[in-house]
Amino acid sequence: MFNVVLIEPEIPPNTGNVGRLCLATRSRLHLVKPLGFSLEDRQLKRAGLDYWDQVNVRLWDSFAQLQSKQKSNARYFFLTTKAQRAYYDVKFHEGDFLVFGRETKGLPENLLAKNMDNCVTIPMHGTRSLNLATTVAIVLFEAVRQQA
């Protein structure tokens, strides 16, 4: 099982779609507050279809709280456009945490600075970013593919 972490997600349909991806891959979804919506949001549940209640979701007050509750050897990979290392150059292990930032600003600069060795990117041309759910799908399915 992989762990998908959304730090301060803002758009309910993106989170709903990510939840569906997590269910399809038997991954756990971690949501780090503050959220830009309620977990009862109609758009969130609509994007998650009738699967939302089956998604393995954990809610955290902060990323530090999430980390404090994991094993000390847990591995975290931070997705950012500011990295040079491509996601497909990582050898993912079951249980890894794939960490994504909010839609409008990405991950906080201080978090990236503390974790530069574990920052990865999706190489792209002609655009500066992709939709959050698309980004999660690309990286999560590569991690799953590696475990097959």
N, CA, C and O atoms as a GROMACS GRO file, in nm:
protein
  592
    1MET      N    1   0.084  -0.119   0.000
    1MET     CA    2   0.000   0.000   0.000
    1MET      C    3   0.089   0.125   0.000
    1MET      O    4   0.190   0.131   0.070
    2PHE      N    5   0.048   0.223  -0.080
    2PHE     CA    6   0.116   0.352  -0.080
    2PHE      C    7   0.032   0.452  -0.002
    2PHE      O    8  -0.086   0.429   0.024
    3ASN      N    9   0.095   0.563   0.034
    3ASN     CA   10   0.029   0.671   0.106
    3ASN      C   11   0.035   0.797   0.022
    3ASN      O   12   0.143   0.842  -0.017
    4VAL      N   13  -0.081   0.853  -0.007
    4VAL     CA   14  -0.089   0.979  -0.081
    4VAL      C   15  -0.125   1.088   0.018
    4VAL      O   16  -0.223   1.077   0.091
    5VAL      N   17  -0.043   1.192   0.022
    5VAL     CA   18  -0.063   1.303   0.116
    5VAL      C   19  -0.097   1.428   0.036
    5VAL      O   20  -0.022   1.469  -0.053
    6LEU      N   21  -0.210   1.489   0.068
    6LEU     CA   22  -0.247   1.618   0.011
    6LEU      C   23  -0.237   1.722   0.122
    6LEU      O   24  -0.311   1.716   0.220
    7ILE      N   25  -0.145   1.815   0.106
    7ILE     CA   26  -0.128   1.921   0.205
    7ILE      C   27  -0.212   2.041   0.164
    7ILE      O   28  -0.190   2.102   0.060
    8GLU      N   29  -0.308   2.073   0.248
    8GLU     CA   30  -0.397   2.188   0.229
    8GLU      C   31  -0.466   2.190   0.093
    8GLU      O   32  -0.462   2.291   0.023
    9PRO      N   33  -0.530   2.080   0.053
    9PRO     CA   34  -0.600   2.081  -0.075
    9PRO      C   35  -0.712   2.185  -0.075
    9PRO      O   36  -0.774   2.212   0.028
   10GLU      N   37  -0.735   2.243  -0.193
   10GLU     CA   38  -0.831   2.354  -0.202
   10GLU      C   39  -0.956   2.322  -0.283
   10GLU      O   40  -1.061   2.382  -0.260
   11ILE      N   41  -0.946   2.229  -0.376
   11ILE     CA   42  -1.055   2.207  -0.472
   11ILE      C   43  -1.119   2.071  -0.449
   11ILE      O   44  -1.055   1.968  -0.472
   12PRO      N   45  -1.244   2.068  -0.405
   12PRO     CA   46  -1.308   1.941  -0.369
   12PRO      C   47  -1.307   1.834  -0.478
   12PRO      O   48  -1.280   1.718  -0.447
   13PRO      N   49  -1.336   1.867  -0.605
   13PRO     CA   50  -1.335   1.760  -0.705
   13PRO      C   51  -1.197   1.696  -0.724
   13PRO      O   52  -1.189   1.576  -0.752
   14ASN      N   53  -1.090   1.773  -0.708
   14ASN     CA   54  -0.957   1.713  -0.717
   14ASN      C   55  -0.938   1.609  -0.607
   14ASN      O   56  -0.891   1.498  -0.632
   15THR      N   57  -0.974   1.645  -0.486
   15THR     CA   58  -0.959   1.553  -0.374
   15THR      C   59  -1.048   1.431  -0.392
   15THR      O   60  -1.007   1.319  -0.360
   16GLY      N   61  -1.169   1.450  -0.443
   16GLY     CA   62  -1.257   1.337  -0.471
   16GLY      C   63  -1.196   1.243  -0.573
   16GLY      O   64  -1.202   1.121  -0.556
   17ASN      N   65  -1.137   1.299  -0.679
   17ASN     CA   66  -1.073   1.216  -0.780
   17ASN      C   67  -0.951   1.143  -0.723
   17ASN      O   68  -0.927   1.027  -0.755
   18VAL      N   69  -0.873   1.211  -0.640
   18VAL     CA   70  -0.757   1.148  -0.577
   18VAL      C   71  -0.803   1.035  -0.486
   18VAL      O   72  -0.739   0.930  -0.479
   19GLY      N   73  -0.913   1.057  -0.416
   19GLY     CA   74  -0.968   0.950  -0.332
   19GLY      C   75  -1.002   0.826  -0.412
   19GLY      O   76  -0.975   0.714  -0.370
   20ARG      N   77  -1.060   0.847  -0.528
   20ARG     CA   78  -1.094   0.734  -0.616
   20ARG      C   79  -0.967   0.663  -0.664
   20ARG      O   80  -0.963   0.540  -0.670
   21LEU      N   81  -0.863   0.740  -0.697
   21LEU     CA   82  -0.735   0.680  -0.735
   21LEU      C   83  -0.677   0.596  -0.621
   21LEU      O   84  -0.624   0.487  -0.642
   22CYS      N   85  -0.688   0.648  -0.500
   22CYS     CA   86  -0.637   0.575  -0.384
   22CYS      C   87  -0.713   0.444  -0.364
   22CYS      O   88  -0.653   0.340  -0.336
   23LEU      N   89  -0.843   0.449  -0.379
   23LEU     CA   90  -0.923   0.327  -0.366
   23LEU      C   91  -0.882   0.226  -0.473
   23LEU      O   92  -0.868   0.108  -0.443
   24ALA      N   93  -0.865   0.272  -0.596
   24ALA     CA   94  -0.831   0.183  -0.707
   24ALA      C   95  -0.694   0.118  -0.690
   24ALA      O   96  -0.670   0.010  -0.745
   25THR      N   97  -0.605   0.181  -0.616
   25THR     CA   98  -0.470   0.129  -0.597
   25THR      C   99  -0.446   0.075  -0.457
   25THR      O  100  -0.333   0.039  -0.422
   26ARG      N  101  -0.551   0.070  -0.377
   26ARG     CA  102  -0.541   0.023  -0.238
   26ARG      C  103  -0.443   0.109  -0.157
   26ARG      O  104  -0.368   0.059  -0.073
   27SER      N  105  -0.445   0.237  -0.185
   27SER     CA  106  -0.357   0.331  -0.115
   27SER      C  107  -0.437   0.407  -0.010
   27SER      O  108  -0.560   0.412  -0.015
   28ARG      N  109  -0.366   0.464   0.085
   28ARG     CA  110  -0.429   0.545   0.189
   28ARG      C  111  -0.416   0.692   0.151
   28ARG      O  112  -0.311   0.734   0.103
   29LEU      N  113  -0.522   0.768   0.173
   29LEU     CA  114  -0.522   0.912   0.147
   29LEU      C  115  -0.511   0.986   0.279
   29LEU      O  116  -0.591   0.967   0.370
   30HIS      N  117  -0.409   1.072   0.288
   30HIS     CA  118  -0.388   1.155   0.406
   30HIS      C  119  -0.418   1.299   0.366
   30HIS      O  120  -0.360   1.351   0.270
   31LEU      N  121  -0.507   1.363   0.439
   31LEU     CA  122  -0.542   1.504   0.414
   31LEU      C  123  -0.489   1.588   0.530
   31LEU      O  124  -0.522   1.563   0.646
   32VAL      N  125  -0.408   1.688   0.497
   32VAL     CA  126  -0.348   1.775   0.599
   32VAL      C  127  -0.421   1.908   0.598
   32VAL      O  128  -0.430   1.974   0.494
   33LYS      N  129  -0.472   1.947   0.712
   33LYS     CA  130  -0.546   2.072   0.727
   33LYS      C  131  -0.454   2.192   0.715
   33LYS      O  132  -0.333   2.180   0.732
   34PRO      N  133  -0.512   2.309   0.685
   34PRO     CA  134  -0.654   2.333   0.663
   34PRO      C  135  -0.697   2.290   0.522
   34PRO      O  136  -0.622   2.305   0.425
   35LEU      N  137  -0.816   2.238   0.514
   35LEU     CA  138  -0.876   2.202   0.386
   35LEU      C  139  -0.952   2.322   0.332
   35LEU      O  140  -1.005   2.402   0.410
   36GLY      N  141  -0.959   2.335   0.203
   36GLY     CA  142  -1.032   2.446   0.141
   36GLY      C  143  -1.179   2.414   0.122
   36GLY      O  144  -1.248   2.482   0.045
   37PHE      N  145  -1.228   2.312   0.191
   37PHE     CA  146  -1.366   2.266   0.175
   37PHE      C  147  -1.400   2.176   0.293
   37PHE      O  148  -1.313   2.141   0.373
   38SER      N  149  -1.524   2.139   0.303
   38SER     CA  150  -1.570   2.044   0.405
   38SER      C  151  -1.566   1.903   0.348
   38SER      O  152  -1.585   1.884   0.228
   39LEU      N  153  -1.540   1.806   0.432
   39LEU     CA  154  -1.544   1.666   0.387
   39LEU      C  155  -1.686   1.622   0.353
   39LEU      O  156  -1.706   1.514   0.298
   40GLU      N  157  -1.782   1.706   0.384
   40GLU     CA  158  -1.921   1.679   0.347
   40GLU      C  159  -1.958   1.747   0.215
   40GLU      O  160  -2.073   1.740   0.172
   41ASP      N  161  -1.862   1.812   0.153
   41ASP     CA  162  -1.887   1.888   0.030
   41ASP      C  163  -1.947   1.799  -0.078
   41ASP      O  164  -1.898   1.689  -0.103
   42ARG      N  165  -2.050   1.847  -0.142
   42ARG     CA  166  -2.120   1.773  -0.247
   42ARG      C  167  -2.028   1.746  -0.367
   42ARG      O  168  -2.034   1.638  -0.426
   43GLN      N  169  -1.945   1.843  -0.403
   43GLN     CA  170  -1.854   1.827  -0.517
   43GLN      C  171  -1.747   1.721  -0.489
   43GLN      O  172  -1.707   1.646  -0.578
   44LEU      N  173  -1.701   1.717  -0.364
   44LEU     CA  174  -1.604   1.616  -0.324
   44LEU      C  175  -1.664   1.477  -0.342
   44LEU      O  176  -1.602   1.389  -0.403
   45LYS      N  177  -1.782   1.459  -0.291
   45LYS     CA  178  -1.846   1.328  -0.299
   45LYS      C  179  -1.887   1.294  -0.442
   45LYS      O  180  -1.886   1.178  -0.481
   46ARG      N  181  -1.923   1.395  -0.519
   46ARG     CA  182  -1.960   1.370  -0.659
   46ARG      C  183  -1.838   1.321  -0.737
   46ARG      O  184  -1.849   1.226  -0.815
   47ALA      N  185  -1.722   1.385  -0.718
   47ALA     CA  186  -1.601   1.342  -0.788
   47ALA      C  187  -1.556   1.204  -0.740
   47ALA      O  188  -1.502   1.126  -0.818
   48GLY      N  189  -1.579   1.174  -0.613
   48GLY     CA  190  -1.544   1.043  -0.558
   48GLY      C  191  -1.648   0.938  -0.591
   48GLY      O  192  -1.633   0.821  -0.556
   49LEU      N  193  -1.755   0.981  -0.659
   49LEU     CA  194  -1.868   0.895  -0.694
   49LEU      C  195  -1.920   0.826  -0.568
   49LEU      O  196  -1.913   0.882  -0.458
   50ASP      N  197  -1.972   0.708  -0.584
   50ASP     CA  198  -2.026   0.639  -0.467
   50ASP      C  199  -1.917   0.561  -0.393
   50ASP      O  200  -1.947   0.477  -0.309
   51TYR      N  201  -1.791   0.590  -0.426
   51TYR     CA  202  -1.678   0.522  -0.363
   51TYR      C  203  -1.624   0.594  -0.241
   51TYR      O  204  -1.549   0.535  -0.163
   52TRP      N  205  -1.660   0.720  -0.223
   52TRP     CA  206  -1.593   0.802  -0.121
   52TRP      C  207  -1.596   0.736   0.016
   52TRP      O  208  -1.497   0.744   0.089
   53ASP      N  209  -1.705   0.671   0.052
   53ASP     CA  210  -1.714   0.608   0.184
   53ASP      C  211  -1.620   0.489   0.199
   53ASP      O  212  -1.596   0.444   0.310
   54GLN      N  213  -1.567   0.438   0.088
   54GLN     CA  214  -1.476   0.323   0.092
   54GLN      C  215  -1.329   0.365   0.092
   54GLN      O  216  -1.241   0.281   0.113
   55VAL      N  217  -1.303   0.493   0.070
   55VAL     CA  218  -1.165   0.543   0.064
   55VAL      C  219  -1.106   0.542   0.205
   55VAL      O  220  -1.171   0.584   0.301
   56ASN      N  221  -0.983   0.495   0.216
   56ASN     CA  222  -0.911   0.492   0.343
   56ASN      C  223  -0.850   0.630   0.364
   56ASN      O  224  -0.741   0.659   0.314
   57VAL      N  225  -0.920   0.716   0.438
   57VAL     CA  226  -0.880   0.856   0.456
   57VAL      C  227  -0.838   0.880   0.600
   57VAL      O  228  -0.904   0.836   0.694
   58ARG      N  229  -0.728   0.951   0.616
   58ARG     CA  230  -0.683   0.998   0.747
   58ARG      C  231  -0.673   1.150   0.740
   58ARG      O  232  -0.626   1.206   0.641
   59LEU      N  233  -0.718   1.215   0.845
   59LEU     CA  234  -0.717   1.361   0.853
   59LEU      C  235  -0.616   1.404   0.959
   59LEU      O  236  -0.615   1.350   1.069
   60TRP      N  237  -0.530   1.501   0.925
   60TRP     CA  238  -0.424   1.546   1.014
   60TRP      C  239  -0.431   1.698   1.031
   60TRP      O  240  -0.468   1.770   0.939
   61ASP      N  241  -0.395   1.743   1.149
   61ASP     CA  242  -0.390   1.887   1.175
   61ASP      C  243  -0.268   1.953   1.112
   61ASP      O  244  -0.271   2.072   1.081
   62SER      N  245  -0.161   1.877   1.094
   62SER     CA  246  -0.038   1.930   1.034
   62SER      C  247   0.043   1.816   0.974
   62SER      O  248   0.022   1.699   1.006
   63PHE      N  249   0.136   1.852   0.887
   63PHE     CA  250   0.225   1.750   0.831
   63PHE      C  251   0.315   1.694   0.940
   63PHE      O  252   0.347   1.575   0.938
   64ALA      N  253   0.357   1.777   1.033
   64ALA     CA  254   0.440   1.731   1.145
   64ALA      C  255   0.366   1.626   1.227
   64ALA      O  256   0.427   1.528   1.271
   65GLN      N  257   0.237   1.645   1.248
   65GLN     CA  258   0.158   1.546   1.322
   65GLN      C  259   0.155   1.414   1.246
   65GLN      O  260   0.172   1.307   1.305
   66LEU      N  261   0.132   1.420   1.116
   66LEU     CA  262   0.132   1.298   1.034
   66LEU      C  263   0.265   1.225   1.049
   66LEU      O  264   0.267   1.105   1.076
   67GLN      N  265   0.376   1.298   1.032
   67GLN     CA  266   0.508   1.235   1.041
   67GLN      C  267   0.534   1.175   1.178
   67GLN      O  268   0.596   1.069   1.189
   68SER      N  269   0.488   1.241   1.283
   68SER     CA  270   0.515   1.193   1.419
   68SER      C  271   0.445   1.060   1.447
   68SER      O  272   0.485   0.988   1.539
   69LYS      N  273   0.344   1.026   1.372
   69LYS     CA  274   0.268   0.903   1.393
   69LYS      C  275   0.315   0.789   1.302
   69LYS      O  276   0.256   0.681   1.304
   70GLN      N  277   0.420   0.811   1.223
   70GLN     CA  278   0.471   0.708   1.132
   70GLN      C  279   0.600   0.649   1.187
   70GLN      O  280   0.661   0.705   1.278
   71LYS      N  281   0.640   0.538   1.131
   71LYS     CA  282   0.767   0.476   1.170
   71LYS      C  283   0.881   0.571   1.134
   71LYS      O  284   0.871   0.649   1.039
   72SER      N  285   0.989   0.564   1.209
   72SER     CA  286   1.101   0.656   1.188
   72SER      C  287   1.169   0.636   1.053
   72SER      O  288   1.235   0.727   1.002
   73ASN      N  289   1.154   0.518   0.994
   73ASN     CA  290   1.218   0.493   0.865
   73ASN      C  291   1.122   0.514   0.747
   73ASN      O  292   1.152   0.473   0.635
   74ALA      N  293   1.008   0.578   0.771
   74ALA     CA  294   0.913   0.607   0.663
   74ALA      C  295   0.980   0.695   0.559
   74ALA      O  296   1.057   0.785   0.592
   75ARG      N  297   0.949   0.668   0.432
   75ARG     CA  298   1.007   0.745   0.321
   75ARG      C  299   0.903   0.839   0.263
   75ARG      O  300   0.788   0.799   0.238
   76TYR      N  301   0.943   0.963   0.240
   76TYR     CA  302   0.855   1.066   0.187
   76TYR      C  303   0.915   1.121   0.058
   76TYR      O  304   1.035   1.148   0.052
   77PHE      N  305   0.831   1.137  -0.044
   77PHE     CA  306   0.872   1.198  -0.170
   77PHE      C  307   0.781   1.317  -0.196
   77PHE      O  308   0.659   1.305  -0.195
   78PHE      N  309   0.842   1.432  -0.219
   78PHE     CA  310   0.772   1.558  -0.232
   78PHE      C  311   0.767   1.599  -0.378
   78PHE      O  312   0.871   1.619  -0.441
   79LEU      N  313   0.646   1.611  -0.432
   79LEU     CA  314   0.629   1.644  -0.574
   79LEU      C  315   0.628   1.795  -0.591
   79LEU      O  316   0.551   1.866  -0.526
   80THR      N  317   0.716   1.842  -0.680
   80THR     CA  318   0.728   1.985  -0.702
   80THR      C  319   0.783   2.012  -0.841
   80THR      O  320   0.859   1.932  -0.895
   81THR      N  321   0.746   2.123  -0.897
   81THR     CA  322   0.804   2.165  -1.026
   81THR      C  323   0.945   2.219  -1.006
   81THR      O  324   1.015   2.245  -1.104
   82LYS      N  325   0.987   2.237  -0.882
   82LYS     CA  326   1.117   2.298  -0.852
   82LYS      C  327   1.230   2.196  -0.838
   82LYS      O  328   1.342   2.234  -0.803
   83ALA      N  329   1.203   2.068  -0.864
   83ALA     CA  330   1.304   1.964  -0.852
   83ALA      C  331   1.362   1.931  -0.989
   83ALA      O  332   1.304   1.963  -1.093
   84GLN      N  333   1.477   1.866  -0.988
   84GLN     CA  334   1.541   1.821  -1.112
   84GLN      C  335   1.520   1.671  -1.135
   84GLN      O  336   1.515   1.625  -1.249
   85ARG      N  337   1.508   1.596  -1.026
   85ARG     CA  338   1.497   1.450  -1.034
   85ARG      C  339   1.357   1.410  -1.076
   85ARG      O  340   1.258   1.453  -1.016
   86ALA      N  341   1.348   1.328  -1.180
   86ALA     CA  342   1.218   1.283  -1.230
   86ALA      C  343   1.161   1.171  -1.143
   86ALA      O  344   1.235   1.089  -1.089
   87TYR      N  345   1.030   1.170  -1.130
   87TYR     CA  346   0.962   1.068  -1.048
   87TYR      C  347   0.996   0.927  -1.094
   87TYR      O  348   1.002   0.836  -1.011
   88TYR      N  349   1.018   0.905  -1.223
   88TYR     CA  350   1.044   0.771  -1.273
   88TYR      C  351   1.187   0.724  -1.246
   88TYR      O  352   1.222   0.610  -1.276
   89ASP      N  353   1.270   0.811  -1.190
   89ASP     CA  354   1.405   0.773  -1.148
   89ASP      C  355   1.409   0.725  -1.003
   89ASP      O  356   1.514   0.687  -0.954
   90VAL      N  357   1.295   0.727  -0.936
   90VAL     CA  358   1.285   0.681  -0.798
   90VAL      C  359   1.244   0.535  -0.797
   90VAL      O  360   1.158   0.494  -0.874
   91LYS      N  361   1.306   0.457  -0.710
   91LYS     CA  362   1.263   0.319  -0.686
   91LYS      C  363   1.170   0.323  -0.565
   91LYS      O  364   1.215   0.326  -0.451
   92PHE      N  365   1.040   0.324  -0.593
   92PHE     CA  366   0.942   0.333  -0.486
   92PHE      C  367   0.930   0.201  -0.412
   92PHE      O  368   0.946   0.093  -0.470
   93HIS      N  369   0.901   0.212  -0.283
   93HIS     CA  370   0.879   0.095  -0.198
   93HIS      C  371   0.736   0.101  -0.143
   93HIS      O  372   0.681   0.209  -0.121
   94GLU      N  373   0.680  -0.014  -0.121
   94GLU     CA  374   0.548  -0.019  -0.060
   94GLU      C  375   0.552   0.056   0.073
   94GLU      O  376   0.647   0.042   0.150
   95GLY      N  377   0.451   0.136   0.098
   95GLY     CA  378   0.445   0.214   0.221
   95GLY      C  379   0.498   0.356   0.208
   95GLY      O  380   0.482   0.436   0.299
   96ASP      N  381   0.562   0.388   0.093
   96ASP     CA  382   0.613   0.523   0.073
   96ASP      C  383   0.500   0.625   0.079
   96ASP      O  384   0.384   0.595   0.051
   97PHE      N  385   0.537   0.747   0.118
   97PHE     CA  386   0.445   0.860   0.121
   97PHE      C  387   0.474   0.950   0.002
   97PHE      O  388   0.587   0.997  -0.014
   98LEU      N  389   0.374   0.975  -0.079
   98LEU     CA  390   0.384   1.064  -0.194
   98LEU      C  391   0.312   1.192  -0.155
   98LEU      O  392   0.191   1.192  -0.134
   99VAL      N  393   0.387   1.301  -0.144
   99VAL     CA  394   0.336   1.425  -0.083
   99VAL      C  395   0.315   1.531  -0.191
   99VAL      O  396   0.405   1.561  -0.269
  100PHE      N  397   0.193   1.586  -0.194
  100PHE     CA  398   0.153   1.685  -0.294
  100PHE      C  399   0.102   1.810  -0.223
  100PHE      O  400   0.041   1.801  -0.116
  101GLY      N  401   0.128   1.925  -0.283
  101GLY     CA  402   0.084   2.052  -0.226
  101GLY      C  403  -0.049   2.097  -0.280
  101GLY      O  404  -0.111   2.030  -0.362
  102ARG      N  405  -0.091   2.212  -0.231
  102ARG     CA  406  -0.220   2.264  -0.275
  102ARG      C  407  -0.215   2.313  -0.419
  102ARG      O  408  -0.108   2.343  -0.473
  103GLU      N  409  -0.331   2.319  -0.478
  103GLU     CA  410  -0.342   2.346  -0.622
  103GLU      C  411  -0.282   2.479  -0.664
  103GLU      O  412  -0.219   2.486  -0.770
  104THR      N  413  -0.298   2.584  -0.586
  104THR     CA  414  -0.254   2.716  -0.630
  104THR      C  415  -0.110   2.750  -0.597
  104THR      O  416  -0.050   2.836  -0.662
  105LYS      N  417  -0.051   2.684  -0.497
  105LYS     CA  418   0.083   2.722  -0.454
  105LYS      C  419   0.181   2.606  -0.441
  105LYS      O  420   0.300   2.629  -0.420
  106GLY      N  421   0.134   2.484  -0.453
  106GLY     CA  422   0.224   2.372  -0.434
  106GLY      C  423   0.262   2.352  -0.288
  106GLY      O  424   0.189   2.395  -0.198
  107LEU      N  425   0.374   2.288  -0.266
  107LEU     CA  426   0.421   2.262  -0.130
  107LEU      C  427   0.491   2.385  -0.073
  107LEU      O  428   0.551   2.462  -0.147
  108PRO      N  429   0.483   2.404   0.059
  108PRO     CA  430   0.551   2.518   0.122
  108PRO      C  431   0.702   2.514   0.099
  108PRO      O  432   0.763   2.407   0.104
  109GLU      N  433   0.761   2.629   0.074
  109GLU     CA  434   0.904   2.640   0.046
  109GLU      C  435   0.989   2.581   0.158
  109GLU      O  436   1.090   2.515   0.131
  110ASN      N  437   0.950   2.604   0.284
  110ASN     CA  438   1.030   2.553   0.396
  110ASN      C  439   1.029   2.400   0.399
  110ASN      O  440   1.129   2.339   0.436
  111LEU      N  441   0.920   2.338   0.361
  111LEU     CA  442   0.911   2.192   0.356
  111LEU      C  443   1.002   2.138   0.244
  111LEU      O  444   1.071   2.038   0.263
  112LEU      N  445   1.000   2.205   0.129
  112LEU     CA  446   1.087   2.164   0.018
  112LEU      C  447   1.234   2.179   0.057
  112LEU      O  448   1.315   2.091   0.029
  113ALA      N  449   1.267   2.290   0.120
  113ALA     CA  450   1.406   2.317   0.158
  113ALA      C  451   1.460   2.210   0.254
  113ALA      O  452   1.576   2.171   0.244
  114LYS      N  453   1.376   2.164   0.346
  114LYS     CA  454   1.418   2.062   0.443
  114LYS      C  455   1.427   1.923   0.381
  114LYS      O  456   1.485   1.833   0.440
  115ASN      N  457   1.370   1.905   0.262
  115ASN     CA  458   1.360   1.772   0.203
  115ASN      C  459   1.410   1.768   0.059
  115ASN      O  460   1.361   1.688  -0.021
  116MET      N  461   1.506   1.851   0.024
  116MET     CA  462   1.553   1.862  -0.114
  116MET      C  463   1.595   1.728  -0.175
  116MET      O  464   1.573   1.705  -0.294
  117ASP      N  465   1.654   1.640  -0.095
  117ASP     CA  466   1.699   1.511  -0.147
  117ASP      C  467   1.584   1.420  -0.185
  117ASP      O  468   1.604   1.322  -0.257
  118ASN      N  469   1.466   1.451  -0.138
  118ASN     CA  470   1.348   1.367  -0.167
  118ASN      C  471   1.244   1.440  -0.250
  118ASN      O  472   1.128   1.400  -0.253
  119CYS      N  473   1.286   1.547  -0.316
  119CYS     CA  474   1.195   1.619  -0.405
  119CYS      C  475   1.205   1.560  -0.546
  119CYS      O  476   1.315   1.536  -0.596
  120VAL      N  477   1.091   1.538  -0.607
  120VAL     CA  478   1.087   1.485  -0.743
  120VAL      C  479   0.986   1.565  -0.825
  120VAL      O  480   0.900   1.634  -0.771
  121THR      N  481   0.999   1.552  -0.957
  121THR     CA  482   0.914   1.629  -1.046
  121THR      C  483   0.863   1.541  -1.159
  121THR      O  484   0.916   1.432  -1.184
  122ILE      N  485   0.762   1.588  -1.227
  122ILE     CA  486   0.714   1.529  -1.351
  122ILE      C  487   0.767   1.619  -1.463
  122ILE      O  488   0.721   1.733  -1.477
  123PRO      N  489   0.861   1.570  -1.542
  123PRO     CA  490   0.910   1.655  -1.652
  123PRO      C  491   0.796   1.688  -1.748
  123PRO      O  492   0.719   1.601  -1.787
  124MET      N  493   0.788   1.815  -1.785
  124MET     CA  494   0.682   1.857  -1.878
  124MET      C  495   0.732   1.973  -1.962
  124MET      O  496   0.823   2.047  -1.924
  125HIS      N  497   0.672   1.986  -2.077
  125HIS     CA  498   0.710   2.091  -2.171
  125HIS      C  499   0.587   2.173  -2.207
  125HIS      O  500   0.479   2.118  -2.228
  126GLY      N  501   0.603   2.304  -2.213
  126GLY     CA  502   0.496   2.390  -2.259
  126GLY      C  503   0.392   2.427  -2.155
  126GLY      O  504   0.298   2.500  -2.186
  127THR      N  505   0.408   2.380  -2.032
  127THR     CA  506   0.317   2.416  -1.924
  127THR      C  507   0.395   2.416  -1.794
  127THR      O  508   0.494   2.344  -1.782
  128ARG      N  509   0.352   2.494  -1.697
  128ARG     CA  510   0.426   2.498  -1.571
  128ARG      C  511   0.371   2.401  -1.467
  128ARG      O  512   0.437   2.374  -1.367
  129SER      N  513   0.250   2.348  -1.491
  129SER     CA  514   0.194   2.254  -1.394
  129SER      C  515   0.081   2.173  -1.456
  129SER      O  516   0.032   2.204  -1.565
  130LEU      N  517   0.043   2.068  -1.384
  130LEU     CA  518  -0.069   1.983  -1.422
  130LEU      C  519  -0.173   1.986  -1.312
  130LEU      O  520  -0.146   2.031  -1.201
  131ASN      N  521  -0.292   1.940  -1.343
  131ASN     CA  522  -0.398   1.926  -1.243
  131ASN      C  523  -0.350   1.832  -1.132
  131ASN      O  524  -0.279   1.735  -1.158
  132LEU      N  525  -0.389   1.861  -1.009
  132LEU     CA  526  -0.346   1.782  -0.895
  132LEU      C  527  -0.381   1.634  -0.909
  132LEU      O  528  -0.295   1.548  -0.886
  133ALA      N  529  -0.503   1.602  -0.946
  133ALA     CA  530  -0.543   1.462  -0.959
  133ALA      C  531  -0.464   1.392  -1.070
  133ALA      O  532  -0.430   1.274  -1.057
  134THR      N  533  -0.435   1.463  -1.177
  134THR     CA  534  -0.354   1.406  -1.285
  134THR      C  535  -0.214   1.377  -1.235
  134THR      O  536  -0.158   1.271  -1.264
  135THR      N  537  -0.156   1.469  -1.161
  135THR     CA  538  -0.022   1.453  -1.107
  135THR      C  539  -0.016   1.332  -1.014
  135THR      O  540   0.076   1.251  -1.022
  136VAL      N  541  -0.114   1.321  -0.925
  136VAL     CA  542  -0.118   1.207  -0.834
  136VAL      C  543  -0.127   1.078  -0.914
  136VAL      O  544  -0.056   0.981  -0.884
  137ALA      N  545  -0.213   1.073  -1.016
  137ALA     CA  546  -0.230   0.952  -1.096
  137ALA      C  547  -0.099   0.910  -1.162
  137ALA      O  548  -0.064   0.792  -1.159
  138ILE      N  549  -0.027   1.005  -1.220
  138ILE     CA  550   0.098   0.973  -1.288
  138ILE      C  551   0.196   0.908  -1.193
  138ILE      O  552   0.251   0.802  -1.223
  139VAL      N  553   0.219   0.970  -1.079
  139VAL     CA  554   0.320   0.921  -0.986
  139VAL      C  555   0.274   0.796  -0.912
  139VAL      O  556   0.352   0.702  -0.896
  140LEU      N  557   0.150   0.793  -0.869
  140LEU     CA  558   0.099   0.678  -0.795
  140LEU      C  559   0.098   0.552  -0.882
  140LEU      O  560   0.137   0.445  -0.836
  141PHE      N  561   0.056   0.564  -1.005
  141PHE     CA  562   0.053   0.445  -1.090
  141PHE      C  563   0.194   0.400  -1.130
  141PHE      O  564   0.215   0.282  -1.156
  142GLU      N  565   0.291   0.490  -1.135
  142GLU     CA  566   0.430   0.448  -1.155
  142GLU      C  567   0.477   0.368  -1.034
  142GLU      O  568   0.542   0.264  -1.049
  143ALA      N  569   0.444   0.414  -0.915
  143ALA     CA  570   0.483   0.342  -0.793
  143ALA      C  571   0.418   0.204  -0.792
  143ALA      O  572   0.484   0.105  -0.760
  144VAL      N  573   0.290   0.196  -0.827
  144VAL     CA  574   0.219   0.067  -0.831
  144VAL      C  575   0.281  -0.022  -0.938
  144VAL      O  576   0.300  -0.142  -0.916
  145ARG      N  577   0.311   0.034  -1.055
  145ARG     CA  578   0.371  -0.043  -1.164
  145ARG      C  579   0.502  -0.107  -1.120
  145ARG      O  580   0.530  -0.222  -1.153
  146GLN      N  581   0.581  -0.032  -1.045
  146GLN     CA  582   0.710  -0.085  -0.999
  146GLN      C  583   0.693  -0.203  -0.904
  146GLN      O  584   0.781  -0.289  -0.896
  147GLN      N  585   0.582  -0.208  -0.835
  147GLN     CA  586   0.559  -0.317  -0.740
  147GLN      C  587   0.497  -0.440  -0.803
  147GLN      O  588   0.488  -0.545  -0.740
  148ALA      N  589   0.452  -0.427  -0.929
  148ALA     CA  590   0.384  -0.538  -0.996
  148ALA      C  591   0.480  -0.651  -1.029
  148ALA      O  592   0.439  -0.753  -1.085
   0.00000   0.00000   0.00000
